[in-house]
Amino acid sequence: MTRRNAVLSVGAVLLLLFGVLGTTVPVPYVAQVPGPTFDTLGEVDGEPIIVVEGRERNDVEGDLNLTTVGVSRGGLSLVQAVRGWFDDEVSVVPEETVYPPDRTEEETREVNRQAFVTSEQAAESVALGELGYPEKVVVRGVAEGSPSEGQLEEGDALETVDGRPVPDSAVLADVLTGIPPGTEVTVGYTRLGEPGTATITTQAAEERAGSLLGVSVLDQPSAPFDVDIQVADVGGPSAGLMLTLGILDLVGEEDLTGGAAIAGTGTIDLAGNVGPIGGIALKMVAARDIGADVFLVPAANCAEALAAPDTGVPMARVATLDDALTALADVRAGRAPEGC
């Protein structure tokens, strides 16, 4: 064998080896891609995403789609990572940014799920506040084995404890601080607009004097109907804005979309501010793929959105819920909303 043939043979073996390693050996990166979209006015598997109990949902047209980002479950191969870096519709990011090394994958999913639940609660509070419903002490959960189990339910608005008004959670805590554990009390509440009472034997408080009812509560607007959001396998807080708009469209007095297909993203806080999210370029692709007429972009994401490849979907810049409502009014009127 000549030196030339030997070099070629070794080179071929190395090339084959690198090819095998490139396609089989994982690297510490994951791929993010455009995820599924969910119409907050519609259904998933035959069940409404936003369930309204205690009144009829509005008969609405159009779509209010929340957008998501899909993430690969395991490490990419070197070849997959390189391909992703050259694909405008794939984002290759370090694995630790999605799956922190100090958490299991299950723990990460649970953290993301809890962030979504928090965004649900904020969306409901903001929407009902926008509609003018008064703020009350609302039951958000009843612990298993609690003295209130079977007496109070999630969504009940607490009105009185032994005849004393409890307009907010601070007053409720003060009232219960003065009641010894094991005391039988009468709790007045409103459920789906109807008044009721429950007789509850209090339990000892652990972090202060007095007693507890054994429920978790939030100060939030309370309506004579209940809103429940049901979207499985979605995590994080970025659905807040679109869930808020969905609730407003289904129980408010105005058709928000005018039949248009709206997509969007953004967190929502209790003051109605819309916050930035991750993966804006991928969500723009998802909006394009469903034929959206307009994509609502958090103001803080506008620079990133403008730097991304143009998807052809008009963008509306939104910093607050009011901005989003103004943008939708523009769409209904045939005007172009304020862009990024």
C-alpha positions, 0 to 999 in steps of 0.5 A, a space after each residue: 500500500 502506497 503512502 497515498 492509499 494509506 492516508 486515504 484509507 485512514 481519512 476514510 475511516 476517520 470520516 466514517 467515525 466522525 459521521 457515526 459520532 455526529 449522528 449518535 453522540 448527543 450534545 448538551 443542546 435541545 431544539 425549540 420549534 413552533 408548538 401547537 396553537 390553542 384557540 381560547 374560544 374553542 375546544 380541545 378533544 371536544 371540551 372547551 378550553 374556557 368553561 363557564 358555569 352559571 351563565 351561557 357563554 357568548 356566541 362568538 366568531 373568530 379565534 383568539 389563539 395562544 401560541 406555544 413553543 415545542 421542546 425536544 426531550 433529549 440531547 441533540 446529536 451534533 448533526 441535528 444541532 448543526 442543522 438546527 442552527 441553519 434553520 430559521 424555524 428551529 432554535 438550538 439552545 443549551 439544554 440547561 436553559 430548558 432543563 435546569 441541572 438541579 431539577 429532574 425533568 418531572 420537577 421542571 414540568 411541574 414548575 412550568 405547570 404551576 406558572 401556567 396555573 398562576 397565569 390562569 388566575 391572573 387572567 381571570 382576575 384581570 378579565 373580571 376586573 375589566 368587566 367591573 366585578 367587585 373584588 372579594 375574598 375568593 376560595 382558590 382551593 380546599 385542602 384534603 381533610 380540611 374542616 371546610 371540605 364539603 362545605 366550601 368550594 373553589 370559586 366561593 366568595 367569602 362574605 362573613 365569618 360569624 356575622 363579621 364582614 370579611 371584605 379582604 384576606 387581611 380582615 379575614 385573617 384578623 377575624 380568624 386570629 381572634 377565634 380559638 381553634 375548635 370553634 364552630 363558626 358560621 361562614 357566609 358566602 356567595 356561590 355562582 351569585 347565590 348566597 349561602 352559609 356553612 357551619 365549620 369547626 375551625 382548626 389551629 393556625 400554624 403561623 399565627 394565633 387563632 384558627 383557620 378555615 382550611 382553605 386557600 384564598 385570593 383577593 380577586 374580582 368575583 362574578 355570579 358565574 365561574 370560569 375554569 380554564 382547561 389546557 393540558 400539557 401547556 406550561 409557563 406564564 406566556 398564555 396570560 394575555 390570550 386567556 384574558 382576552 378569551 374570557 372577556 370575549 366569552 362573558 363580556 358585552 363585546 365581540 372582540 375579534 369580529 370574526 378575525 383569526 387572532 394569535 398572540 402571546 404575553 404574560 399578564 399581571 394583576 395590573 393588566 401589564 403584558 410582559 415579555 416571553 421566550 421564543 417569539 420568533 417561533 411563535 410568529 411561525 406558528 401564527 403564520 401556519 394557522 393563517 392568523 390575521 394579526 399577531 399580538 406581540 408584547 412590547 418588550 419582544 418587539 425588537 426581537 420580533 422585528 429582527 426575526 425572518 418576516 412571516 407575513 403576519 401583521 404584528 400589533 405591539 401591546 404593552 397592556 391589556 388596553 393596548 390589546 383591546 385597542 388593537 382588536 378594535 382596529 382589526 374590527 374596524 378594518 384599520 391596521 393596529 399599531 405595529 412593532 
